[in-house]
Amino acid sequence: MQETGRESPLRWRGWLPVLGTVLTVAVAFRLYALGRLPGINGDEAWYGVQVRRFLENAPVSWRTPTGNLPGPLHLGLLLLLQRVADASLTLLRLPSVIASLGQLVLTFFVVRRHFGASTGALALVWMAVLPVNIAYARFGWDPSHSGLVAIIAAHFALAGNPVGSALAFALALAVHPTNVFLAPFLVLALLGAEVERGGWKRALVRTGLHGVLLVVSLRVLSFTTSGGATSVVWAQVLERLGRPAEWGTFAQLYARFLSGDTVYMYIAGSGLGAARGPADVAVLALLVGLLGLGVVRLRREPVGAASGVVVGWLASLLVFFCLAGNSSIQPHLERYAMCLVVPSVLALTVLLRESGARGALMWRPYVLTTVVSVLLLGGFWLRYFRFLEETGSTSHETFWTGAQEPKEAAFARILAEAAPLGGARVVAENWWVYQPFAYLSRGGPLDVQDAGGVHGPVPPGGTYWVGFPGGPLERWLTANRVASVHWDIPGQRRPAALRVWWSPPSPVLVREPAP
């Protein structure tokens, strides 16, 4: 049921400039310094390597490092972009930006159709400002596309179209297997919407068909994952359910997932710092308050599209907690929880609509949404962009960055020096260095190899050894006196975010003199 009051955010002149400003900032945050904040992840470059191999009719790895098939959306968009543009680290992330912007547009139209324009505008803003959504829009891999397919599946479920919902669910599983946790949300959303439209008899028939089709869709996992769906250890599930501390930890981690603390810890290494505790309390208080108010107001309509969305959201959270557990929503692994974003935003905005009396008092959710948007965007600027600009990341070394992305800067310097000499060999310390170099070097004069398997003759330009300061490559080179330090590639607050050594075309190991 849509809004019944008179007001709409699209007609309320006082909120329209706020809406425009928030969306402008949120979109700008998705684009700002896209190729260098944070430093490129080796996993992102792996997709680029496969696309360039495909375009060159070279052998392609059809399994990701985790054993899954690459998602069709990310790989497909990257393939289209790579056909018309030169290789660059920014290009690797553009598919995720496109998917994120598409998700925002679809969110507005889907929610407007099923719950009205006011709720659609609220959902658009919340989807735009969630820190994890912004961060993953700037990150070139499959989980960044989960939100786009999830909102499509949600639309078909709310429209009472079990076939469309199941097909979208199958696509979501192909994008990333953790989207399996969308199933409870989709089932209950369709059930509620169908009861509201045509009563229980029709609803139960269509929900039964929907459930069967979703189960059939799970067959996708047998093709897209290396070993099919992961088996469930029911003893662990029962143990988890029986431990109150586990429930409390999950609530805390979910709050941090929404506030941005989780993704700040993963990528920037910053977190919310002293604001973490107050943010936890504020997010949980907001969730509990909106849920309590929603229960009171939805008693008049105990089964409907709105209640289906809310109960479906809670069901997906419960199933995620039971089967995936707290480890799958903590920093560095929060990508497994990206499937929860769309159910969370739709449920929160439906509850916000109830706080605004479905239109009569919509100034309440407008004001709350404005305040939360300012806090979330301000937090993203301070704890993500500013922290990365000042420190270059204190998280995993693959994210280390500077005024120029270090791996891109090192590649450009090596290429400029070695190309006039007829090329050179580049030995990369590990996956995080090798994949970006392999992507940028395809078809060029640089022979990029992994340190674990150096082979073949040395080109005229000699060998460039590239690794992180203090890493195993530096220790080996120092111990064996194979090469000398050639350049230090600076990062923010780091004299060397990446180090390059060089040895001549015919290196001779220099041994310690005999005593």
N, C-alpha and C positions, 0 to 999 in steps of 0.2 A: 504494500500500500504506500502511495507516495504522499508528499506533504499535503496537509489540509489547510495550513495557515496561509496568510497573505504574503508574507515576506519570502524573498529569494535572494541569495547572495548576488545573483546576476542583476538584480534590480535595486539592491540596497547600495546607494552611491557611496556611502561611507566605507564599505568594505571592498568595493571594486578596485580602488588603487592599491589596497593592501594585497589583494589577490594577485594583481599584475606584478607588483614589486617582488613578492615572495617567489613567484614562478620564474621571474627573470633572473633572480639571484640563484635559484636552485638549478636552472639550466646552465647559467654561467659557471657554477661550481662543477658541473659535469664536463666542462670544456677547458677550464683554466689549466695551463701547463700540462696538458694531458700526456705528453710523451715523456715527461721526466718526474712527475710527482704521483706515485713514488717511482723508484728505479724499476726497470722492467724485470718481471719475473721470468725465469727460464721456461716455465710452463706456458706463458703467453707466447713466447717466441717459438715454441714447439709447433703451435698451430700454423704460424707463418712459414716455418720450414716445410711443413707438409703441403701447404698450398702452393708454394713456389716449386716444389718437386712435381706436384700434379701438373702445373702449367708447363713444366719442362719435359713432361712425359717420363719422369724419373720415378724410381720405386718410392712408394708412399707407405708410411706406417699407419695402418687403419685402426690401431688401438692406442689410446692415451697411455701415459706411464702407469696409471692405475688399472689398466686393463679394459677400460670402457671404449666403445665407439665414440669418436668425436661427435659432439652435438651438431645436428644439421643446421641450426640457425647460425651459430657462430662461424662454423667452417664455411657455410654457404655465403654469408655476407662478406667474410674476409676474401673468399675467392672472387666475388664480384668486384670488390674494391681493388684487389691486387691486379686485376686485369687492366685497370685504367690508371693506376697510380704506382709510383716508385715505392720500393720497400722503405719503411720507416717505422720507428717504434710507436709513433702516434697512430699509424695506420692499424697496428695490431689491436688497438683499443677502440677504434671507431665502431666496429660492430656492436660492442656493448653499449656505447652511447646511443646508437640508433635504436637498439632494442629498448633501452630505458625511456627514451623519448616516446617511442611507440606505446610503451606500457602506460605512460602518463596520459596520452591522448585517449587510449582505450578505456582507461579507468574512469575518466570523466563521462564518456558516452555510455559505458555499461551501467555505471551507478545511476546516472541521470535517467536512463530508461527504466530501471527497476525501482528506484527509490526517490526520484525527483531531482530537479536541478540543484537545489540547495545541498543535498547530500552528495551529489556528484562533484560539486565544487569543493566541498570539504575533503572528500576522498582524494581528489586531485592534489590538493595542497599537502595532505599528510603523506601521500605516496612520493611527492616531490621532495619533501624536506627530511624524510627519514635518513639519518646518516649512513646506514648500511646500504641503502639504495643508491645514494650518491657515490659512495666508495666503490661499489661493485659496477656501477656504470662506467667507472674509470679503470676497469680491470678486465683484460681481454681473455676470458675463458667461459666455459659453458654455464656455470651457476649464475652468471650475470644475466642470462636469458630466461631464468625461471619465472620471473614476474610477468613477462610478456605472455607466455603460454598459460600461466595460471589465471590471468584475468580473462583470457579467452574461454578457458574451461569454465570459469565462474559464470560468465555470461550465459553459456548454453545451459548450465545447470539451473540458473534462475529463470531462464526462458522455458524450462520444462522440456528441453530437447536432450534426451538421454544419449542419442547417437552422437550428436555434436559434442556433448560433454565428454563422452568416452573417447572420441577421436582426438580431441584436444588433450585429454589426459594421456593418451598413448604418445602424442607428440612431446608432452612434458616429460614423460619417462625417457624418451630418446634424448631430450636435452640434458637431463641429469636424473639418475635413478632415485635420488632422495625426494623427488616430486611425488613419489608414491604416497607421501603423507598428506597430499591434497585430497585423497579419496574420501575420508570421513566428512570433510567440509563440503565436497561436491554432493555427496549423497544427501546430507541433511539440508543443504540449501535447496536442492531440487524438491525434496519432500515438502519442506515448508512452503515453497512457492506454489507447488501444485495443490496443496490443501487449500491455500488461499484462493486459488483460481477455480478449482472444480470439486472440492470435497475430498474425503478420505478414499473413496473407492478408486477414483481415477488416480489419485496420488500414489496409492500403494502399488497399483499395477505398473505405473511408469517408474516408480522408485525401484521396484523389483527388477524391471528390465535394465534400469540404469546400473544397479549393483552387479548384475550378471555381465554387462558389457565392460564395466570397470575391471572385473576379475579377468575377463578375457584379455583386456588390454595389458595386463601384467605379463603376458607372454612376450611383450616387447623386451622385457629385461633379459630374457634368455638369449637374445641376439645382441643387445647393446652392452651388456656387462660380461666380464670374462667367465663368471661362474654362475650367472643367473642371480636371482634374489638371494640375499644373505639369509642364512637360516637363523631362526629365532631361538635363543636359549631361554626357555620359559622359566627355568629356575631363577635366572638373573632378573627377569621381569617381575616375578613375584617378590623377590628380595627387595627390588627397587621400590615396589608399591608399598611394602611394609615398613619402610624406613622414612619417618617424617623428615629427617635431615636432608634426604635426597629431594623431597618435594620443595623444601625451603631453598635449597641450592638452585633447583631448576627455576623457581620464581625469580630469584636474584639474577641468574644468568639471562633469563628472558627479558627482564627489565633492562639489563645492560646491553642486550642485543638491540633493543629499541632506542635506547638513549645514545648509542654510538660508542660507548666505552669499549665494547668488544672489538669492533673493527679498528678503533684507534690503537688498541693494544697490539693487534695483529700486524697492521701495516706501518703505522708511524712509531709504535712503541711507546706512545704517550699515555693513553687512557685519559680519563677525566681527572685524575689526580685527586686533590682535596675535595673536588665536587662529586666524586663517585658516590659517596654515602648519601648525601642529600638527593642526588639524582635517582638513586635506587628507591628511596622513600617516595619521591615525587611521582615516579612512573608507576610504582605499585599502588599508591594512593589514587592516582588517576584511573587505573584499570579497575580497582575495586569499587571506587565511587561510581564510575560510569556503568559498571556491571550491576551494582545494586540498584541504581536508578532505573536501568533498563528492565530489570526483573519486575520492579513495581509497575512500570508503565506498560510493559508487554503482557501483563496478566490479563488485560482486556482482549488481547489477541495472542493467546498462548501458542498457537501454531500458525505460522505464516512465513513469508519471505524473510522478514526481519529476524524473527526468532530462529529460523533455519540457519541464517548466516551466523548468528551469535552462538548458537549451540554447536554448529559445525566447526566454528573456530575453536571452541573449547575442546571438542572431540579431537580435532587434529593436534592440538597441544598435548592432550592426554596420550594419544597414540604415539606421538613423537617422543614424549617423556618415557613411555613404557618400552618402546622398541629401540630408539636411538640413544636415549639417556643423556645425561648432562655433558658427557664428553663431546657430543656433536653440536653443542651450542656455545662452547667456550672459545676464547680467542685462539686463532690459528686454525680452527675447524668450523667456524661459524658458517662457512659456505654450505654445509649440510642443512642448515636451518633456513636458507633463503626461501624454501618452499612455504614458510610460515608468514612471509611478508604480506601477500595478498589477502589471505584469510584474516590476518590481524588488522590491516587497514580497513577492510570492508566492515568487519565487526565493530571497530572503534567508531567509524563514521556513522554507522547505523545507530549505535548507542548515543552518539553526539546528537543525532537527529531527535532522538527521544528526549534528550535534555532540553532541546529547543521546541518541544511540544509540536513537532512535525511541521514547523513553519511559523507558528504564532509568536514564538520567542527565540527566533534563530540568532538574535544578537548574542545569546549566551555562547553557543558553540563557535560563533565568529570570533568573539573576543578570546576564548580559550585557545582556539586554533592559531590566532595571530600571536599570542604570547608564546605558545609552544614552538611555533615556526621560528620566531626570533631567537629563542634559546637554542634550538637545534642547529640553525644555520650559523649562529654566533659560535657555538661549540665546535662546529665543523671547521670554521675558519681558524679558530685558535688552536684546537687540539689536533688538526690534521694539516691544513695548508701551512699555517704559521710554524707549527712544530717541525714539519718537513723542511721548510725553507731555512729554519734556524739550525737544525741538527742533521738534516739529511737522512733521518730515520735512525732510531736506536733499536729497531727490530732486526729481523733476519737480514743478512748481508745482501741478499738479492735486491732488497728494497732501498739500499743506500743510494743516495743521489746527491746532486749538487746543482750549480748553475746550469750545467749541461748534464744529461744522463751519462754517468761514468762509462758504461759499456759502449754507448754510442760515441762518446768522445774518444775513447781508446781506439775504437775501430777506425774512426776518421783519421786519426794521426798515423796509425799504422799504414792505412791505405795510401795516404798522401806520400809517405816516405818510401814505401815498398813498390808501389806501382811503376814508377820510372825505372826501377832496377829489374823489372821483369817478374815481380811477385815475391811472395814470402810465405813461409809456413807460420801459422798461429796455433799455439798449443794452449788450450783453455783448461784452467784448473779443475772445473767441475761443471755440472749441468747448468748452473745458474749463469755461468759465463759462456759456456759452449753454445747453448741454443741461440742467444741473441746474435753472437758472432756468425753462427752458421746461417741464420736467417739473412743478415745484412750482406753476407759475402757471396751468396749464390750467384754463380756465373761470372765471378770476378777473379782477380789475380791472386787472391789470398786462399791458401789451402788450410782450412780450419780443422783442427783435430782435437780430440779429447786427450787429456793427459794420461789416461789409462791405456791408450793404444796408439802411441806415436809410431808412424811407419812411413816408408817411402823416402825418396831423395829430397834433399833440402833445396828449395828454389834459390835463385841468385840473391834475393834479399835477406837470406838467413832465416832464423827462427825467432819469433816473438812469443815469449811466454807470458801469459796474462792470468793473474790471480788476485786474490784478496790479501792485503798485508797481514803477515803473521800466519798465513794459511799453510797447508801441507806442501803446496808447490814451492813456496818461498823456502821452506825448511829443506826440501830436497835439493833445490838449486844451490842453496848456501852450502849444504853439506858436500855436494859433488862439484862445486865450482864450475857449473856448466855455462852460466850466463851472468851478465852484469846488469844491474838496474839501469833501465833506459829512461823511463818516465814514471812519475807518480801522477795519477789522475785525481785531482782534488775533489772532495765533497764538501758539503757544508760542515764546518767545524772538524773536518778531517783533512789533514795534509794529503792523505792518500786514501780515497775510497776504493781505488783499484790500482794495481801496480803492474808495470810492464817491464820485463827483462828482455835482453836481446843476446843472441849468440850468432856468430858468423856462419856462413854456409857449411863449413866443415868443422864443427865444434870438436875440441879435444878436451877430454876430461882432465882436469888438473888435480893431481893427487897431492896429499900432504907429503912433504919431504921426510925421508927416513931419518930417525933420530941418530 
